[in-house]
Amino acid sequence: MLLDRLGLSFEVYSPSVDESPQPGETPARQVRRLAAAKAEAVSQCQPAAVVIGSDQLAVHEGRVLGKPGSAAGARRQLTAFSGSRVDFLTAISVRCAESGFCFEKTVTTEVRFRSLSAAEIRRYVALDQPVDCAGGFKSEASGTALLQAMRSDDPTAIVGLPLISVAEALRQAGFKVP
């Protein structure tokens, strides 16, 4: 959906990458490593292609939170977020194995959740079903109603792909991006 905005043709691949954190790895390092590993995995199969790998992590009180995996997990995450700040780190790695091109960037989106009632959280999780999203909420859907504020250098980063950075990388790689 986001890449369609750039008006370029593309194919989507889902590389098999172990997303387990490494011992002592910071959240910033982890998200960069995972984006690079995804881009590298596809680049090996498509060496002439310019490949975009991305990853996103939610960090709350210094802890990385994964995808909740269930409605109960999403409710637990959102309950913990109520009235607090969560940083969403979104990394991209744009590569072309054949040319050696490499561009990497991480964008942080600071999200401040308003105080949420248990009933609001239940209604939201039933509506958006955010079980496969980092942090258990979807800003591209009704999740913005849960927020007090959001700050980022790139408004699309919170959705999972910072298009300002992607467009910059693609221009550097020789694409004509509007």
Phi, psi and chi 1 to 4 in degrees:
 res  aa     phi    psi   chi1   chi2   chi3   chi4
   1 MET       -  -46.4  168.4 -169.8   81.6      -
   2 LEU   -69.8  -43.8  -71.1  172.9      -      -
   3 LEU   -63.7  -29.7  -83.5  176.9      -      -
   4 ASP   -57.5  -30.1  -77.8  -24.8      -      -
   5 ARG   -61.9  -26.0  -66.9 -176.5 -171.6 -178.0
   6 LEU   -84.2   -8.6  -61.9 -179.4      -      -
   7 GLY    71.9   24.1      -      -      -      -
   8 LEU  -110.0  150.5  -57.9  170.5      -      -
   9 SER   -83.8  147.5   62.2      -      -      -
  10 PHE  -158.9  164.3   59.3   89.5      -      -
  11 GLU  -121.1  150.9  -65.7  178.1   29.1      -
  12 VAL  -109.2  131.5  176.8      -      -      -
  13 TYR  -124.6  149.2  -67.3   84.7      -      -
  14 SER  -118.7   90.0  -64.9      -      -      -
  15 PRO   -69.7  149.7   27.6  -33.6      -      -
  16 SER   -87.4  106.5  178.4      -      -      -
  17 VAL  -128.6  131.2  172.3      -      -      -
  18 ASP   -70.5  117.2  179.5    4.0      -      -
  19 GLU   -96.5   12.6  -62.9 -166.4   20.4      -
  20 SER   -66.4  139.0  -56.5      -      -      -
  21 PRO   -68.1  150.7   19.8  -25.2      -      -
  22 GLN   -92.2  151.8  -64.2  178.4  -13.6      -
  23 PRO   -55.0  130.4  -22.4   31.6      -      -
  24 GLY    74.2    6.7      -      -      -      -
  25 GLU   -78.1  130.8 -172.9  173.3   44.9      -
  26 THR   -74.5  158.3   65.8      -      -      -
  27 PRO   -57.8  -40.5  -27.3   35.2      -      -
  28 ALA   -63.1  -42.4      -      -      -      -
  29 ARG   -67.0  -41.4  172.7   69.0 -171.7  119.8
  30 GLN   -61.5  -46.9 -178.5 -178.3   -7.2      -
  31 VAL   -66.6  -36.9   75.3      -      -      -
  32 ARG   -66.4  -43.0  -76.1 -168.4  -51.3  -92.5
  33 ARG   -61.8  -42.7  176.6 -179.6   57.6   79.5
  34 LEU   -68.8  -40.9  -67.6  173.6      -      -
  35 ALA   -61.8  -43.2      -      -      -      -
  36 ALA   -66.0  -40.5      -      -      -      -
  37 ALA   -64.4  -39.4      -      -      -      -
  38 LYS   -66.0  -45.1  -68.4  172.7 -177.5  179.8
  39 ALA   -64.5  -41.4      -      -      -      -
  40 GLU   -64.4  -41.8 -177.5   64.4   26.7      -
  41 ALA   -60.5  -43.2      -      -      -      -
  42 VAL   -74.0  -37.2  175.4      -      -      -
  43 SER   -59.6  -33.6  -73.1      -      -      -
  44 GLN   -65.2  -33.5  -65.0  -55.8  -50.5      -
  45 CYS   -86.2  -25.6  -58.6      -      -      -
  46 GLN  -130.0   68.6  -57.7  -71.5  -30.0      -
  47 PRO   -63.6  -25.2   18.3  -27.0      -      -
  48 ALA   -87.2  -12.3      -      -      -      -
  49 ALA   -82.2  150.3      -      -      -      -
  50 VAL   -89.3  118.2  173.8      -      -      -
  51 VAL  -111.5  135.7  175.9      -      -      -
  52 ILE  -109.8  118.2  -56.8  166.1      -      -
  53 GLY  -108.7  142.5      -      -      -      -
  54 SER  -144.5  159.1   83.0      -      -      -
  55 ASP  -152.8  155.3 -164.0   69.7      -      -
  56 GLN  -138.9  138.3 -175.9  176.5   67.3      -
  57 LEU  -128.3  144.9  -64.2  175.2      -      -
  58 ALA  -102.2  133.0      -      -      -      -
  59 VAL  -122.9  120.9 -178.9      -      -      -
  60 HIS  -127.8  122.2 -179.5 -112.3      -      -
  61 GLU    51.8   41.2  -63.2  177.4  -12.1      -
  62 GLY    81.8   -2.9      -      -      -      -
  63 ARG  -107.5  136.6  -72.1 -172.4   20.1 -117.2
  64 VAL   -78.8  130.8  172.8      -      -      -
  65 LEU  -113.2  128.8  -59.5  169.5      -      -
  66 GLY   -85.5 -167.6      -      -      -      -
  67 LYS   -69.6  136.5  -62.1  171.9 -176.2  173.5
  68 PRO   -65.8  -30.2   18.6  -26.6      -      -
  69 GLY    79.4  -15.6      -      -      -      -
  70 SER  -156.4  164.6   67.9      -      -      -
  71 ALA   -63.2  -40.1      -      -      -      -
  72 ALA   -63.6  -39.8      -      -      -      -
  73 GLY   -64.9  -40.6      -      -      -      -
  74 ALA   -64.3  -41.3      -      -      -      -
  75 ARG   -63.6  -40.7  -72.1 -169.3  -60.2  -89.5
  76 ARG   -62.7  -45.7  -82.0 -168.1  -59.0  -83.2
  77 GLN   -62.1  -47.8  -76.7 -173.6  -10.9      -
  78 LEU   -65.8  -33.2  -68.4  169.5      -      -
  79 THR   -63.4  -42.5  -62.1      -      -      -
  80 ALA   -65.7  -32.3      -      -      -      -
  81 PHE   -78.2  -20.1  -63.9  166.5      -      -
  82 SER   -50.0  122.7  179.4      -      -      -
  83 GLY    73.0   13.5      -      -      -      -
  84 SER  -132.2 -179.0   66.5      -      -      -
  85 ARG  -104.7  140.6  169.8 -176.1  165.4  171.6
  86 VAL  -130.7  132.5  179.0      -      -      -
  87 ASP   -99.3  129.4  -71.2  -27.6      -      -
  88 PHE  -105.4  117.7  -72.0   81.5      -      -
  89 LEU   -99.7  121.3  -51.7  178.5      -      -
  90 THR  -120.2  117.0  -51.6      -      -      -
  91 ALA  -110.4  145.7      -      -      -      -
  92 ILE  -126.1  150.6   62.2  164.0      -      -
  93 SER  -135.7  117.6  177.5      -      -      -
  94 VAL  -112.3  121.8 -178.4      -      -      -
  95 ARG  -137.8  155.2  -61.6  169.6  179.2 -113.8
  96 CYS  -138.5  111.6  178.1      -      -      -
  97 ALA   -61.7  -40.8      -      -      -      -
  98 GLU   -64.2  -43.3 -168.2  171.4   87.8      -
  99 SER   -92.4  -15.3   70.8      -      -      -
 100 GLY    82.8    7.5      -      -      -      -
 101 PHE   -65.2  137.2  178.0   79.2      -      -
 102 CYS  -150.7  129.9 -177.0      -      -      -
 103 PHE  -137.2  129.1  176.5  101.1      -      -
 104 GLU  -134.7  142.1  -64.4 -177.2  -26.4      -
 105 LYS  -157.4  147.5 -174.0  160.2 -174.2  179.9
 106 THR  -122.8  132.7  -57.9      -      -      -
 107 VAL  -115.9  131.5  176.5      -      -      -
 108 THR  -102.8  131.9  -59.9      -      -      -
 109 THR  -114.9  118.0  -57.2      -      -      -
 110 GLU   -88.9  121.1  177.4 -173.6  -50.3      -
 111 VAL  -117.3  127.2  175.1      -      -      -
 112 ARG  -110.7  116.0  -65.9 -159.0  177.8  -91.5
 113 PHE   -83.9  140.7  -75.3   81.7      -      -
 114 ARG   -76.9  170.6   61.2 -175.6 -180.0   76.0
 115 SER   -67.5  126.9  -66.9      -      -      -
 116 LEU  -115.3  137.9  -56.0  169.1      -      -
 117 SER   -85.1  160.8   71.2      -      -      -
 118 ALA   -61.3  -36.6      -      -      -      -
 119 ALA   -66.7  -40.8      -      -      -      -
 120 GLU   -63.0  -43.0  -72.7  175.3  -51.7      -
 121 ILE   -63.4  -45.0  -68.0  169.6      -      -
 122 ARG   -59.5  -46.9  -83.1 -166.8  -50.8  -82.6
 123 ARG   -61.5  -44.6  -80.3 -166.5  -53.6  -87.5
 124 TYR   -62.7  -48.0  168.8   71.8      -      -
 125 VAL   -62.7  -39.0  170.8      -      -      -
 126 ALA   -65.5  -35.9      -      -      -      -
 127 LEU   -74.3  -54.4  177.3   65.2      -      -
 128 ASP   -92.7  -17.6  -84.8   -0.6      -      -
 129 GLN    46.6   60.2  -59.1  177.6    7.3      -
 130 PRO   -83.9   40.2   35.4  -37.9      -      -
 131 VAL   -74.0  -17.2  -61.3      -      -      -
 132 ASP  -111.1   22.3   61.3  -13.5      -      -
 133 CYS  -116.7  137.0  -61.3      -      -      -
 134 ALA   -55.7  127.6      -      -      -      -
 135 GLY    83.1   -5.0      -      -      -      -
 136 GLY    71.2   27.8      -      -      -      -
 137 PHE  -149.7  156.2   97.5  108.1      -      -
 138 LYS  -119.0  110.2  -65.7 -179.6 -180.0 -179.2
 139 SER   -72.4  -23.4   67.1      -      -      -
 140 GLU   -79.3   -4.8   68.8  -86.7   23.2      -
 141 ALA  -117.4 -136.1      -      -      -      -
 142 SER   -86.7    3.8   64.0      -      -      -
 143 GLY   -60.5  -24.7      -      -      -      -
 144 THR   -62.5  -23.0   53.4      -      -      -
 145 ALA   -67.5  -15.3      -      -      -      -
 146 LEU   -85.1   -7.8  -54.9  175.6      -      -
 147 LEU  -100.6  153.0  -53.7 -177.4      -      -
 148 GLN   -96.9  -38.6  178.8  179.8    1.1      -
 149 ALA  -161.9  160.5      -      -      -      -
 150 MET  -146.4  134.8 -175.9 -175.5  -45.0      -
 151 ARG  -130.7  132.7  -70.5 -169.6 -173.7   92.7
 152 SER  -163.9  153.8  179.1      -      -      -
 153 ASP   -77.7  -11.7  -69.8  -21.4      -      -
 154 ASP  -143.5  111.7 -170.7  -33.6      -      -
 155 PRO   -65.3  -18.5   22.0  -30.0      -      -
 156 THR   -89.3   -9.0   59.5      -      -      -
 157 ALA   -59.9  -38.9      -      -      -      -
 158 ILE   -64.0  -25.2 -169.9   66.3      -      -
 159 VAL   -80.4  -15.5 -177.1      -      -      -
 160 GLY   123.2   -5.1      -      -      -      -
 161 LEU  -149.5  106.7 -168.2   65.1      -      -
 162 PRO   -74.2   98.0   25.0  -29.6      -      -
 163 LEU   -65.6  -28.6  -75.6 -174.9      -      -
 164 ILE   -61.3  -45.9  -67.0  171.1      -      -
 165 SER   -69.8  -40.2  -60.6      -      -      -
 166 VAL   -62.1  -44.6  168.9      -      -      -
 167 ALA   -62.2  -41.1      -      -      -      -
 168 GLU   -60.2  -46.4  177.3 -174.9  -11.2      -
 169 ALA   -62.6  -44.2      -      -      -      -
 170 LEU   -66.1  -37.6  -67.0  175.1      -      -
 171 ARG   -62.3  -43.4  -78.1 -169.3  -60.8  -85.8
 172 GLN   -62.6  -30.3  -72.8 -177.6   22.2      -
 173 ALA   -82.3   -2.6      -      -      -      -
 174 GLY   103.3    6.0      -      -      -      -
 175 PHE   -83.2  149.2  -72.7   84.3      -      -
 176 LYS   -92.5  101.1  -66.6 -171.2 -174.1  -38.6
 177 VAL  -107.2  128.1 -180.0      -      -      -
 178 PRO   -56.9      -    4.7   -5.8      -      -
